[in-house]
Amino acid sequence: MSKKFQSIQRFLKGSGSFVLGSVAITSLLSACDPSWFVGPQNAFQDSLTPMVPDYRLAQSWAASPDQDSKVHLIPPGESENLAPTADVFFLHPTTWFDRKQWNAHLEAGVAQEIVDEISMGTQASVFNACCRVFAPRYRQAMLGAFYAKPVDAKPAFEMAYQDVEQAFDLFLTQNQERPFILAGHSQGSMHGMRLLETRIQKDPALMKRLVVAYLPGVAIPEEWFERHGIPACQKDSDTACVAAWDTYRVGAEVKGHEPVYHWYGEQLLRVNAKKPRQCINPINWSASENASVPGEHLGAVAGINTGASFSFSQLLFAKENLGIKITGLAAPQMQFSASCEGVLRVPDLKALGYPVLETQAGNYHLLDYELFWKNIRQNTLQRLAAWHASF
């Protein structure tokens, strides 16, 4: 690593790191190999091993039917279903950005703050019209694991997945033979793919109860579907299928160094991010390249943060809670078209006045749910109705 980038790292880790806005961080991450900023600083075997979660305890869940959480938030004009007929097993994305401890602990801290306020409030809340929400905390692999070699990263991802599987077993005892949705985002979707492949698909009774799997933000290659025979959703009423998308601004480059890992059974493989991937348009639920029309978009929904404001750089480098308080969801805004062109392409959100958090220039990964919140919400009810009609 050059002295230039060593000095940048020291600057980012110092007390002045938060003066950099998300635009500056995004520019640096786009220009450089992100492993310089977020990669592991030690080996997995030198990392502390967090305590195994006990999923019989409420604190091991970010959301469950018997506890209060931000999954109950709704924007104006919506209502929560207080007697849903289905459940969702939701796996949150990566929020552990420590560079020395490979797997997250489940104690209070900034990683839990992001899960509880942002992931539950603006992602998992989309399911409160159709379902009871079950969202386990798990010893997620750190962000830097995505930038490590497979042999080095596998133990951390394996630890995370084993937690997910144990939580799923507990979920099934609470689900009581009801139809269910599998959902996740980013690392959560990655583990959801393995759960679908190795547990759900191999159990005909579970496949019969699976309404749909929403697994955005993980770049599922088309060959994965060919390999496992799991269908990709093609329209809004398909069931027992996978709906996945990765959101980018029109014209933004899909960077070759963006980290894409997948489970193939128990094997961890890095997937070429430029290989053909599944893309379904979450506005009209079509897999074709034809753009949806603006009127089909029901609006993006942003969280109302009454706490401390934050930037992408603060999320990445915070050592203490940021004071985020998502206390509501704003009224749906914007109507735009989108199209599947290898990835899901949407207009420049900055030009539309929407608050943007980019992981890299033009990569709207952090908004895969929020931009299509109302369309996803409506679609959960469509697919559940189709599931019931099939019996």
C-alpha positions, -999 to +999 in steps of 0.1 A: +000+000+000+013+034-009+022+061+018-006+082+002-033+056+011-017+049+045-021+086+053-057+085+041-064+056+063-049+073+094-070+104+086-102+084+083-096+066+116-088+098+134-112+121+151-115+142+120-129+114+099-166+125+102-159+159+086-157+140+053-192+137+039-206+107+021-197+123-013-160+124-004-160+088+009-178+076-021-153+093-044-124+076-025-141+042-025-147+045-063-112+056-071-094+030-049-096-006-038-121-004-009-101-031+010-076-003+019-104+013+040-125-015+052-105-047+048-095-069+078-065-059+099-058-093+113-065-130+107-098-147+117-080-169+142-067-138+160-102-124+163-124-127+194-153-152+191-186-136+201-210-156+224-234-178+205-269-163+205-298-181+223-328-176+200-351-186+229-344-151+243-360-119+230-327-100+229-315-124+201-341-110+178-342-075+162-379-082+156-404-108+166-442-107+171-440-104+209-417-074+211-418-037+201-396-027+172-394-004+143-409-030+119-443-016+130-436+018+113-459+028+084-461+059+062-492+081+061-521+064+044-510+028+053-521+005+081-505-024+098-522-058+096-527-068+132-538-103+123-517-114+093-520-149+079-483-153+070-448-147+085-416-134+071-381-145+081-360-114+075-321-113+075-306-079+079-276-066+059-241-060+071-238-034+098-206-046+115-177-025+103-150-033+128-118-043+111-103-066+138-132-086+151-144-107+122-179-114+136-203-091+153-213-095+189-249-091+198-244-064+225-257-029+222-236-007+199-235+010+166-241-022+146-273-029+165-283+007+162-281+005+124-301-028+124-328-016+149-333+019+135-326+017+097-329-020+087-360-027+108-375+008+103-371+012+065-366-023+052-383-050+073-413-027+080-424-032+044-437-066+055-461-055+082-491-056+059-487-093+051-468-109+079-456-112+114-419-102+112-392-124+126-357-109+122-329-126+140-297-109+152-268-130+141-230-129+144-227-113+109-193-113+092-177-079+091-178-058+059-141-064+054-147-101+050-161-095+016-127-081+006-107-111+020-097-142+002-123-170+003-102-192+024-098-164+049-134-152+048-152-185+050-150-191+088-166-157+095-194-163+070-198-198+082-203-186+118-229-161+106-248-187+086-249-212+114-266-186+135-291-180+107-299-217+105-304-220+142-327-189+142-347-204+113-352-236+133-367-215+161-388-196+136-403-228+123-415-237+158-433-204+160-445-204+124-469-233+130-473-244+094-482-210+082-471-197+047-439-177+050-417-153+030-379-155+031-364-120+028-331-103+033-307-077+020-270-079+011-252-103+035-287-113+047-297-122+011-264-142+007-273-164+037-309-165+026-297-181-007-279-209+013-309-214+035-331-217+004-307-240-013-297-264+015-328-264+038-360-251+022-357-265-013-348-300+001-379-301+022-411-304+001-433-293+030-413-261+034-413-254-004-450-258-004-453-231+023-428-207+007-447-177-008-416-160-022-380-151-015-371-114-018-332-114-019-320-081-033-286-066-029-265-097-035-261-101-073-275-136-078-259-150-109-282-166-135-261-198-132-272-202-096-308-208-107-297-231-135-275-251-110-302-255-083-334-255-103-349-228-081-370-205-102-365-168-106-397-148-104-410-136-138-442-117-129-460-103-099-480-133-090-453-160-091-448-180-059-420-202-045-395-182-065-367-157-060-371-119-066-337-101-067-323-068-079-294-045-075-301-008-079-278+016-098-281+050-113-285+052-150-250+053-165-232+043-133-204+017-137-207-017-121-173-018-105-152-050-109-139-047-073-174-047-057-174-076-033-197-105-044-196-137-025-220-166-027-226-199-009-227-229-032-238-255-007-211-252+019-186-238-005-178-200-005-171-186-039-164-152-052-186-144-082-177-120-110-199-090-104-202-086-142-216-120-149-253-121-159-274-118-127-311-119-120-329-087-122-366-082-117-380-047-117-397-042-083-420-016-098-439-038-123-422-072-113-411-079-149-378-094-157-378-079-192-355-050-202-385-028-210-387+001-187-416+005-163-437+036-166-436+063-139-472+058-130-465+022-120-442+034-093-461+039-060-433+060-045-401+057-025-404+058+013-377+073+035-373+070+073-380+101+094-349+105+116-356+127+146-322+119+161-287+127+149-281+131+111-255+107+096-235+102+065-222+071+049-188+078+063-202+079+098-219+046+093-186+031+082-163+045+109-184+051+139-171+036+172-201+047+193-238+050+188-246+078+164-280+087+180-301+077+150-338+077+158-361+065+130-395+074+145-417+073+114-418+068+076-424+098+053-452+099+028-442+082-005-424+105-029-413+106-065-425+085-093-399+073-118-393+045-142-368+017-139-354-010-162-334-042-159-302-037-179-281-063-163-287-044-131-317-024-121-313+012-135-331+042-120-327+079-126-302+101-107-318+104-073-299+136-064-315+153-093-349+141-080-342+155-045-341+122-027-316+118+001-289+095-012-264+072+005-241+056-021-217+028-014-198+038-046-206+064-072-241+056-086-245+024-065-278+027-046-273-006-028-284+009+005-318+019-010-328-015-026-359-016-004-367+021+004-369+031-033-396+005-039-412+003-005-448+006-015-445-016-046-428-043-025-455-040+002-483-043-024-465-073-040-463-092-008-501-092-006-504-101-043-481-131-040-498-142-007-532-141-024-518-161-053-503-186-029-537-191-011-555-194-045-532-222-055-547-245-029 
